[in-house]
Amino acid sequence: MLKRRLIPRFLARNSTSASKNGFEVCVSQNYSNLKMIGSLKSQLRICESNKADELLVVNTTKSLGAIDPEFIKEIAESIQILSTPIMVGGGINSLDDASALVAVGVDKILCGVSRFNPELYTEIVNCFGSQALTISIDYTISENSILIGSSTKTVHDAESFRSLIRRIEESGAGEIILNRIDYDGTKQGLDLETLHLVLSCASVPVIASAGAGKLEHFVSAFEAGADGVAVGTYFAKMDQSPLQLRSRLFNAGVRIRA
């Protein structure tokens, strides 16, 4: 039986405290109203000690220029104290950005699809392999349309959305994260309908993200076929750890990677 993954997700930003340097981790509601919960390094170490399968860091201080060298430094210092695989995204606009992260030990690069850039995806894959690139689809639903992006939105119906999945796979990406923006922080459940749609046409692993708030939400996503579930609020605000959740999922018949 294929074993699934639990992936803590960390939204990182420059510290807002005058007395602290480095980056802090935040939780959000619909990816806005960020609230600080601790330092990035300490939160990564806590989740590693609680047997996370993978760690996902998203830099929320994005720009259209090169990735912030201070962020790269923070990731490099974090990796020195970690053994868990780490995926990093946010503000990766060029092969140079991706290369700088891989050079300090990042295992996977996360690129968003709101500014669809298959040429960049293919460049990354050609340099580092398909296993090193994950594409995040950040979206909302309006009536029967899938709206991709948070500010400027691209509208898709089911068929054009399937076509987008095919184009992502053709670029060489090895994995997709399905991230429903308006479910973020709600703890009301993952978007299983869109997950089913993606799984019906994707041949790469698919990770569900945004909305998990109780055990049943994880079980439903894994039973639907998700390869992993990425969560932020669940671990940060509900007194739950990957280790505790792993045990509860095992008792529910879901096998998580060792």
Secondary structure, 3 states (H helix, E strand, C coil): CCCEEEEEEEEEEECCCCCCCCEEEEEEECCEEEEEEEEHHHHHHHHHHCCCCCEEEEECCCCCCCCCHHHHHHHHHHHCCCCCCEEEECCCCCHHHHHHHHHCCCCEEEEECCCCCHHHHHHHHHHHCHHHEEEEEEEEEECCEEEECCCCCEEECHHHHHHHHHHHHHCCCCEEEEEEHHHCCCCCCCCHHHHHHHHCCCCCCEEEECCCCCHHHHHHHHHHCCCEEEECHHHHHCCCCHHHHHHHHHHCCCCECC
